[in-house]
Structure formats: C-alpha cells, structure tokens
Amino acid sequence: MIKAIFFDIDGTLIASNGKALASTREAIKQAQANGVLCGIATGRGPVDLEKVIDYLSLDMFITYNGQYVYTKETLIYAKPFPKQTLEAIVEYADENYRQVMFGGETQVAGSLTIRLSQSPVMQRYLRYVPKKFPVGFLKKVLQRFSPNRNAKRYESLDILREPIYQCIMLSPESEREKLRSKLPQCDFKRSNAYSVDIVPKNGSKIKGIKEFLAYEGIAMEEAMAFGDHFNDVEMLEGVGIGVAMGNAQPITKASADFVTDTNDHDGIKKALIHFGIIAEDAQARD
C-alpha cells in the first residue's frame, strides 16, 4: 500500500507550459483524500517554490536535492555544506570564473544568469534548445565576456555567512571529472546540459526522502516517486514504485518500475490509476 508520493517538478509535475495539468491537480487531490501524502522531490530550493509548483497544495517538500526537507509546519532535515567545503567551491568558482549560485534557507544569491535560467518562463524556452547545442562554447563565451569577471566575485557575498545547502554552477557535462577531482567532498546532480547542482557528499533526493519517511514512520516500499531526468534515477530506484514520465531520459526510464505518459498528456493521473492509487473515473476539472 502506497502511503507517500514524491514528484519531481520540471518535466514531471508541471507541463511544458509551466503549469500543472487539471488532471494532475485532480489526481493529487484524490490521492490525498485517500490518505496518501503527496509532495515534491526537487533540485530547487524553498525560495519562490509555491509559485514554481503552480500553487499546488502539497504535504511535504524535499528540496535542494534532498538537503532541506520540511512540511508546512516542521523542518525535518537540513544538511548544509561544511565551512571548508563551501570555501573550496567559492575558491574554485572565483579562480576559474565559473558562474555559480548559492542556495540558502530563505534566499539564493550569486549568478544572475543562473537565477534567470531557473525561472519557469526560461525553463519553457530551454525545452526547445537543440540537444546538440554547443554548450561548452556558450559557457566559454559567458565566462570570457562576463561583466562580472572578477577573481573575488563570490568571496564577499553576504549569503555565505548563512548555511548553504546547494550550489548551482554553469558547467557542461564534459567538466564532470574535473569537478569531482577538485571538489571531492561534494556530489553532483544534473537535470540539464547547461548547469550542475552541487550538494554535500552523499546528498541526494533519495536521502531526503528517507529522512522524511523515517520521520513519518513509513517504509520505503510504501513510497512512490515520479521523475524524468538524471537526478531522479536514485529516487526511482530507491522507492517502492518508481515511475518515469514518457518524456524522461532513456536512463531514467530504465531505472523505473513503470513508464507512464508524458507530462503534457496526463502522465501522473494515468500512473496513479494504473497502480490503483486513485479511481479510474477520476476526472480532471478546471
């Protein structure tokens, strides 16, 4: 029996237009009415989250790729970077002119370029960028001609005086090994080809999910998760039922127990009906 369901946001919970489908809203409401807790598991932070998830009424929030877990009433788990690790990230970004954004409990700060790329509007446009777009070339251009090319650009940010749970760095996939070598106390989660989420070692969505489930006394096999990208693989493999969206990456589909329809074609509703979480006659209503 499924007691908790976790949804990735971009490409999963919301459709390509940046809104939740009416069928998704109704399916979640019925699941909650049936006693199932419904929430998100995302790389995004708490800042502006209600707007991003289209003001859906949810029960729990696994944010910053599992580093900050809470309900509307309670902070359940928080794991910020150790001071020395954060200093190493700042040093790497400053010395290599990398655009980076730092995520705290109530604010994010750093690269305006990355901040804008996280907006729902920009996420919609990025879906139409060709897969073979020269990401590495674009990164070099941004680094070379950035008006903020300053060796100490990030060192003096006020946000670095508070706990930081995740950093987002403009970096193509080709830099993966270099980042691992230079920042061994970090893990790296990627949900697109243009940037990488940096979290404390052993941090992940599934780690945050485990913390929430332990708090609620729910077993892993009683949890279900939906996702579409690389940073959802561990989550889909770790829960009782992992569902990949029809628009998911091939590796994400391979990690799932079930592949549903796309985020634009009632994928969440169809999967919940398939597994008997909601009734088949549940109709989407505006």
Phi, psi and chi 1 to 4 in degrees:
 res  aa     phi    psi   chi1   chi2   chi3   chi4
   1 MET       -  125.6  178.7  179.4  176.8      -
   2 ILE   -81.5  128.2  -64.4  -59.6      -      -
   3 LYS  -114.1  -15.1  -63.4 -178.3  178.8  178.8
   4 ALA  -148.0  138.0      -      -      -      -
   5 ILE  -127.6  134.2  -54.2  175.1      -      -
   6 PHE  -118.6  132.1  -57.4   87.2      -      -
   7 PHE  -117.6  130.2  -57.7   95.1      -      -
   8 ASP   -64.9  162.1  172.1   53.8      -      -
   9 ILE   -96.0  -76.2  -63.8  178.0      -      -
  10 ASP   -67.0  126.3  -58.5  -65.9      -      -
  11 GLY    83.5   -2.1      -      -      -      -
  12 THR  -131.5  -75.1  -59.0      -      -      -
  13 LEU   -70.3  -34.3 -172.8   62.8      -      -
  14 ILE  -111.6  150.0   59.3  176.3      -      -
  15 ALA   -81.1 -179.2      -      -      -      -
  16 SER   -63.2  -21.2  -63.9      -      -      -
  17 ASN   -86.0    4.9   64.6   -1.3      -      -
  18 GLY    83.0    8.0      -      -      -      -
  19 LYS  -119.9  154.1  -58.3  -69.6 -175.3 -179.8
  20 ALA   -79.4  135.1      -      -      -      -
  21 LEU   -62.4  151.5  -62.6  178.2      -      -
  22 ALA   -59.6  -36.0      -      -      -      -
  23 SER   -66.7  -34.5   65.9      -      -      -
  24 THR   -67.7  -45.0  -62.7      -      -      -
  25 ARG   -58.5  -47.0  -69.8  179.5  175.8  -82.4
  26 GLU   -67.6  -39.1 -175.1   61.1   28.9      -
  27 ALA   -64.5  -41.8      -      -      -      -
  28 ILE   -65.9  -42.2  -70.6  174.8      -      -
  29 LYS   -59.5  -42.4  -74.5 -179.2 -178.1  178.1
  30 GLN   -69.5  -39.5 -174.3  176.4  -12.8      -
  31 ALA   -60.7  -43.5      -      -      -      -
  32 GLN   -64.1  -39.1  -69.6  171.9  -41.7      -
  33 ALA   -64.0  -25.9      -      -      -      -
  34 ASN   -87.1    7.7  -68.0  -21.2      -      -
  35 GLY    90.3   11.8      -      -      -      -
  36 VAL   -96.1  128.5 -179.7      -      -      -
  37 LEU   -75.0  133.7  -62.2  173.3      -      -
  38 CYS  -125.7  130.9  -66.1      -      -      -
  39 GLY  -154.8 -169.4      -      -      -      -
  40 ILE  -115.3  155.9   58.6  167.7      -      -
  41 ALA  -134.0  106.6      -      -      -      -
  42 THR  -138.4  159.6  179.0      -      -      -
  43 GLY   -82.2  -12.0      -      -      -      -
  44 ARG   -74.7  160.8  -67.9  178.6  177.8  -86.9
  45 GLY   -98.5  179.0      -      -      -      -
  46 PRO   -66.7  -21.5  -21.0   33.7      -      -
  47 VAL   -64.2  125.2 -178.6      -      -      -
  48 ASP    60.4   20.7  -60.2  -32.6      -      -
  49 LEU   -66.4  -40.3 -168.1   56.7      -      -
  50 GLU   -56.9  -40.6  -74.7  -65.0  -44.1      -
  51 LYS   -68.0  -41.6 -177.8  177.0 -179.4  179.8
  52 VAL   -62.7  -40.4  171.7      -      -      -
  53 ILE   -89.3   18.8   61.3  176.3      -      -
  54 ASP    60.8   34.3 -160.2   19.1      -      -
  55 TYR    58.3   33.7  -59.6   99.0      -      -
  56 LEU   -69.6  145.4  -74.4  162.3      -      -
  57 SER   -90.4  104.1  179.4      -      -      -
  58 LEU  -119.2  163.9  -61.2  173.2      -      -
  59 ASP   -96.0  -30.5  -59.7  -57.9      -      -
  60 MET  -148.7  159.0   64.3  -80.0 -164.4      -
  61 PHE  -137.0  109.6  -53.5   87.2      -      -
  62 ILE   -98.3  102.3  -45.3  -61.8      -      -
  63 THR  -115.5  171.5   64.1      -      -      -
  64 TYR    49.8   44.8  -75.0  140.3      -      -
  65 ASN    53.2   43.2  -79.6  -61.5      -      -
  66 GLY    92.1    0.4      -      -      -      -
  67 GLN   -86.6  -16.7  -53.6  -46.2  -65.8      -
  68 TYR  -140.3  109.5 -163.4   82.0      -      -
  69 VAL  -121.6  129.5  179.4      -      -      -
  70 TYR  -158.0  164.3   62.3   99.1      -      -
  71 THR  -111.9 -177.4   66.1      -      -      -
  72 LYS   -68.2  -17.7  -68.3  179.7  179.2  178.7
  73 GLU  -106.6  -27.1  -63.0   80.4   23.9      -
  74 THR  -139.6  136.4  -52.8      -      -      -
  75 LEU   -85.4  120.0  174.5   60.9      -      -
  76 ILE   -97.1  -39.3  -65.2  171.7      -      -
  77 TYR  -154.6  135.8  174.7   75.3      -      -
  78 ALA  -146.6  123.4      -      -      -      -
  79 LYS  -129.6   95.4 -176.5 -177.7  178.2 -177.7
  80 PRO   -82.2  170.4   31.4  -35.6      -      -
  81 PHE   -67.2  139.8  -73.8  102.9      -      -
  82 PRO   -62.1  150.8  -22.1   33.3      -      -
  83 LYS   -54.0  -44.1 -176.0  174.1 -177.0  -66.6
  84 GLN   -66.2  -38.0 -173.3  174.3    3.6      -
  85 THR   -67.1  -43.1  -57.9      -      -      -
  86 LEU   -62.4  -40.5 -175.3   59.6      -      -
  87 GLU   -61.1  -36.8  -71.2  174.3  -10.0      -
  88 ALA   -67.7  -37.8      -      -      -      -
  89 ILE   -65.9  -45.3  -64.1  171.4      -      -
  90 VAL   -60.8  -44.7  172.6      -      -      -
  91 GLU   -61.8  -43.6 -177.8  179.1   -1.4      -
  92 TYR   -61.9  -45.3 -179.9   90.9      -      -
  93 ALA   -63.9  -44.1      -      -      -      -
  94 ASP   -67.5  -44.3  -80.1  -24.1      -      -
  95 GLU   -71.0  -29.9  -70.8 -176.2   -8.5      -
  96 ASN  -105.5    8.7  -66.2  -82.1      -      -
  97 TYR    54.8   43.0  -54.3  107.5      -      -
  98 ARG   -89.4  137.1  -65.8  -64.8 -169.7  -91.8
  99 GLN   -76.2  129.2  -57.7 -118.7    7.1      -
 100 VAL  -146.3  150.1   63.5      -      -      -
 101 MET  -127.2  140.6 -174.1  168.0   67.6      -
 102 PHE  -109.9  132.0  -56.7   93.3      -      -
 103 GLY  -109.1  119.1      -      -      -      -
 104 GLY  -108.8 -170.4      -      -      -      -
 105 GLU   -66.5  -42.6  178.5 -178.6   -1.1      -
 106 THR  -120.2    0.1   61.2      -      -      -
 107 GLN  -155.6  161.3   64.5  171.4  -40.5      -
 108 VAL  -126.6  150.3  -65.3      -      -      -
 109 ALA  -153.0  156.4      -      -      -      -
 110 GLY   131.4 -130.2      -      -      -      -
 111 SER   -65.6  121.9  168.0      -      -      -
 112 LEU   -67.9  -33.9  177.6   60.0      -      -
 113 THR   -58.1  -46.7  -59.7      -      -      -
 114 ILE   -70.7  -39.0  -61.6  177.8      -      -
 115 ARG   -57.8  -43.8  175.6   65.5  167.9  151.5
 116 LEU   -67.3  -35.8  -69.3  174.2      -      -
 117 SER   -67.0  -19.9   74.5      -      -      -
 118 GLN   -84.3   -7.9  -63.9  -68.8  -60.4      -
 119 SER   -70.4  149.4   69.1      -      -      -
 120 PRO   -56.6  -37.2  -26.1   35.6      -      -
 121 VAL   -64.0  -47.8  172.7      -      -      -
 122 MET   -66.5  -35.2 -173.1   59.2   68.6      -
 123 GLN   -61.1  -35.3  -73.5  -69.0  -42.7      -
 124 ARG   -66.6  -42.1  -66.9 -158.4  -66.4  -86.8
 125 TYR   -67.5  -36.4  -75.6  123.5      -      -
 126 LEU   -63.6  -23.5  -73.6  175.3      -      -
 127 ARG   -65.1  -20.7  -64.1 -179.8 -171.8  -81.9
 128 TYR   -98.5    1.2  -59.8  101.1      -      -
 129 VAL   -74.1  130.0  175.8      -      -      -
 130 PRO   -56.6  145.6  -23.8   34.2      -      -
 131 LYS   -62.6  -28.0  -68.4 -176.7  178.1  179.9
 132 LYS   -95.3   20.2  -66.1 -173.3  177.3 -179.8
 133 PHE   -59.3  135.9 -171.6   80.7      -      -
 134 PRO   -72.4   78.0   28.7  -36.6      -      -
 135 VAL   -61.2  -45.4  179.6      -      -      -
 136 GLY   -59.5  -41.9      -      -      -      -
 137 PHE   -64.6  -44.1  173.5   75.3      -      -
 138 LEU   -61.0  -42.0  174.6   61.4      -      -
 139 LYS   -59.3  -44.8  174.7 -172.7   70.7   67.5
 140 LYS   -64.5  -38.4  -69.7  178.0 -178.7  178.5
 141 VAL   -64.2  -46.1  169.7      -      -      -
 142 LEU   -61.7  -39.4  -72.9  171.4      -      -
 143 GLN   -69.8  -40.3  -69.3  169.6   -0.9      -
 144 ARG   -71.6  -39.0 -177.3  173.9 -179.5   82.7
 145 PHE  -108.3    9.9  -63.1  104.4      -      -
 146 SER   -61.3  132.2  171.1      -      -      -
 147 PRO   -68.2  -12.6   26.3  -35.7      -      -
 148 ASN  -104.3   23.3  -62.7  -57.3      -      -
 149 ARG   -69.8   94.9 -177.3  165.4  177.4  152.2
 150 ASN  -139.8  129.4 -176.1  -34.9      -      -
 151 ALA   -62.1  -19.9      -      -      -      -
 152 LYS  -121.4   32.8  -61.4  -64.8 -177.7 -178.2
 153 ARG   -58.6  -44.5  178.0 -177.1  177.3 -170.4
 154 TYR   -97.6  -17.9  -62.3  113.1      -      -
 155 GLU   -58.2  -31.5 -166.6  174.1   84.0      -
 156 SER  -100.8   10.4   60.0      -      -      -
 157 LEU   -63.1  135.1  -75.8  176.5      -      -
 158 ASP   -62.3  -32.9  -71.1  -20.2      -      -
 159 ILE   -62.4  -22.7 -165.4  172.9      -      -
 160 LEU   -71.4   -5.3  -63.3 -179.8      -      -
 161 ARG   -86.3   -6.1  -62.6 -173.9  178.7   91.7
 162 GLU  -116.8  167.1   64.6  179.8   76.0      -
 163 PRO   -59.3  134.4  -24.4   35.6      -      -
 164 ILE  -115.2  128.9  -59.1  -61.8      -      -
 165 TYR  -103.6  -21.5  -60.5   94.6      -      -
 166 GLN  -159.9  146.4  177.3  174.0  -87.3      -
 167 CYS  -120.1  143.4  -59.7      -      -      -
 168 ILE  -115.8  123.5  -56.9  176.4      -      -
 169 MET  -119.6  135.4 -175.5  176.8  -69.1      -
 170 LEU   -70.4  110.8 -174.7   65.0      -      -
 171 SER  -162.9  126.5  172.9      -      -      -
 172 PRO   -74.8  165.5   29.0  -36.2      -      -
 173 GLU   -61.3  -25.8  -66.0  179.9   60.6      -
 174 SER   -64.2  -16.5   59.9      -      -      -
 175 GLU   -93.1    7.4  -70.9 -172.1  -20.6      -
 176 ARG   -55.3  -49.6  178.4  176.0   55.1 -176.2
 177 GLU   -68.6  -35.3  -66.3  -53.5  -41.5      -
 178 LYS   -63.5  -43.6  179.5  179.3  179.2 -179.3
 179 LEU   -63.6  -42.9  -75.5  170.2      -      -
 180 ARG   -61.7  -37.5  -73.7  179.5  175.1  176.5
 181 SER   -70.9  -42.2  174.1      -      -      -
 182 LYS   -80.8  -26.0  -63.3  -65.5 -175.9 -179.9
 183 LEU  -128.4   68.6  -59.1  170.8      -      -
 184 PRO   -68.1  -17.2   26.4  -36.1      -      -
 185 GLN   -91.2   17.0  -61.3  -54.2  -47.4      -
 186 CYS  -125.7  158.7  -61.4      -      -      -
 187 ASP  -115.7  157.5  -84.2  -18.9      -      -
 188 PHE  -127.8  126.3  -53.8   91.6      -      -
 189 LYS  -120.9  129.8  -47.7  -65.0  178.3 -178.4
 190 ARG  -120.5  129.6 -171.0  175.1  -70.0  -83.6
 191 SER  -120.0    4.0   59.2      -      -      -
 192 ASN  -159.4  173.9   61.8   66.6      -      -
 193 ALA   -85.8   -2.4      -      -      -      -
 194 TYR  -107.5  -26.7  -44.1  100.8      -      -
 195 SER  -143.0  164.4   63.3      -      -      -
 196 VAL  -130.5  139.1   62.7      -      -      -
 197 ASP   -87.7  127.7  -62.6  -16.4      -      -
 198 ILE  -108.9  125.6  -54.7  174.6      -      -
 199 VAL  -130.3  163.3  -62.8      -      -      -
 200 PRO   -56.7  152.3  -25.8   35.5      -      -
 201 LYS   -51.5  136.4 -164.5   69.2  175.0  178.1
 202 ASN    70.7   14.0  -60.7  -41.2      -      -
 203 GLY   -85.4  142.8      -      -      -      -
 204 SER  -170.4  166.4   65.5      -      -      -
 205 LYS   -59.6  -40.4  -70.6 -175.4  179.2 -178.8
 206 ILE   -67.3  -31.0 -167.3   62.7      -      -
 207 LYS   -63.5  -45.7  169.6   61.7  176.4  174.0
 208 GLY   -63.6  -39.1      -      -      -      -
 209 ILE   -62.5  -43.3  -72.7  172.9      -      -
 210 LYS   -60.1  -40.6  -72.4  178.7  178.8  178.0
 211 GLU   -63.6  -42.6  -66.5  -68.0  -23.7      -
 212 PHE   -65.7  -47.3  174.3   79.6      -      -
 213 LEU   -61.8  -39.4  -65.2  179.0      -      -
 214 ALA   -62.6  -40.4      -      -      -      -
 215 TYR   -62.4  -38.1  177.7   81.8      -      -
 216 GLU   -89.7   -8.7  -69.1  -70.7  -19.3      -
 217 GLY    73.2   33.8      -      -      -      -
 218 ILE  -107.8  136.3  -61.1  172.8      -      -
 219 ALA   -79.0  154.4      -      -      -      -
 220 MET   -58.9  -38.0  -74.9  -65.0  -68.2      -
 221 GLU   -70.4   -9.2   57.1  -93.6   25.2      -
 222 GLU   -96.7   10.2  -63.8  173.7  -41.8      -
 223 ALA  -113.0  150.4      -      -      -      -
 224 MET  -130.9  147.5 -175.5  179.4 -165.0      -
 225 ALA  -142.6  148.0      -      -      -      -
 226 PHE  -119.7  139.0  -72.5   73.4      -      -
 227 GLY  -160.5  173.8      -      -      -      -
 228 ASP  -140.3  -10.9   73.2  -59.8      -      -
 229 HIS  -128.0 -176.6 -136.3  -68.4      -      -
 230 PHE   -58.2  -39.7  -56.6  128.5      -      -
 231 ASN   -76.0    4.2   64.5  -22.3      -      -
 232 ASP  -101.3   -7.7  -63.3  -41.3      -      -
 233 VAL   -59.5  -51.6  169.0      -      -      -
 234 GLU   -58.7  -39.2  -71.7  178.2  -75.5      -
 235 MET   -64.7  -46.2  172.3  176.0   73.0      -
 236 LEU   -67.2  -33.9  -61.0 -171.0      -      -
 237 GLU   -75.4  -27.5  -68.6  177.8  -22.4      -
 238 GLY   -87.4  -27.4      -      -      -      -
 239 VAL   -84.9  174.2  -64.0      -      -      -
 240 GLY   -62.7  -44.6      -      -      -      -
 241 ILE  -131.1  118.0  -60.1  175.6      -      -
 242 GLY  -104.8  126.7      -      -      -      -
 243 VAL  -117.7  124.3  179.4      -      -      -
 244 ALA   -98.1  140.6      -      -      -      -
 245 MET   -73.0  157.3  -54.7  -58.0  -68.5      -
 246 GLY   -63.5  -21.8      -      -      -      -
 247 ASN   -94.3   10.7   50.3  -73.1      -      -
 248 ALA   -72.0  161.7      -      -      -      -
 249 GLN   -65.0  150.0  -64.3  -69.0  -37.0      -
 250 PRO   -53.8  -42.3  -29.3   36.9      -      -
 251 ILE   -66.5  -31.5 -170.5  173.2      -      -
 252 THR   -71.0  -42.5  -49.2      -      -      -
 253 LYS   -60.9  -40.5  -69.9 -180.0  178.0  178.7
 254 ALA   -65.7  -24.9      -      -      -      -
 255 SER   -86.1   -8.9   70.4      -      -      -
 256 ALA   -93.0  159.5      -      -      -      -
 257 ASP   -82.9  -22.8  -60.3  -64.4      -      -
 258 PHE  -153.3  140.6  179.7   74.5      -      -
 259 VAL  -112.4  120.5  178.1      -      -      -
 260 THR   -97.9 -169.6 -172.3      -      -      -
 261 ASP   -75.3  178.4 -149.3  -30.4      -      -
 262 THR   -76.0  170.4   70.5      -      -      -
 263 ASN   -69.5  -12.7   61.5  -35.2      -      -
 264 ASP   -97.5   -6.8  -70.6  -32.6      -      -
 265 HIS  -130.9   51.1  -65.8   91.9      -      -
 266 ASP    62.4   31.0  -56.1  -34.3      -      -
 267 GLY   -59.0  -41.3      -      -      -      -
 268 ILE   -67.9  -48.2  -72.9  176.2      -      -
 269 LYS   -57.7  -45.9  171.6 -171.2  172.2 -177.6
 270 LYS   -63.3  -39.1  -70.1  175.5 -179.9  177.9
 271 ALA   -68.9  -40.8      -      -      -      -
 272 LEU   -65.4  -34.3  -65.5 -177.3      -      -
 273 ILE   -68.7  -44.5  -70.1  173.6      -      -
 274 HIS   -55.4  -40.5  174.5   82.6      -      -
 275 PHE   -93.6    7.2  -74.3  102.3      -      -
 276 GLY    74.1   18.7      -      -      -      -
 277 ILE   -73.5  -37.7  -51.9  -62.5      -      -
 278 ILE  -128.3  164.6   64.3  174.0      -      -
 279 ALA   -75.9  149.9      -      -      -      -
 280 GLU   -67.4  -22.6 -170.2  167.9   -1.7      -
 281 ASP   -88.7   10.4   62.1   -8.9      -      -
 282 ALA   -64.9  121.1      -      -      -      -
 283 GLN  -108.5  139.5  -62.3  -65.2  -42.4      -
 284 ALA   -72.6  134.7      -      -      -      -
 285 ARG  -128.4  140.1  -64.9 -170.1  -64.2  -91.7
 286 ASP   -76.9      -  -68.6  -33.2      -      -
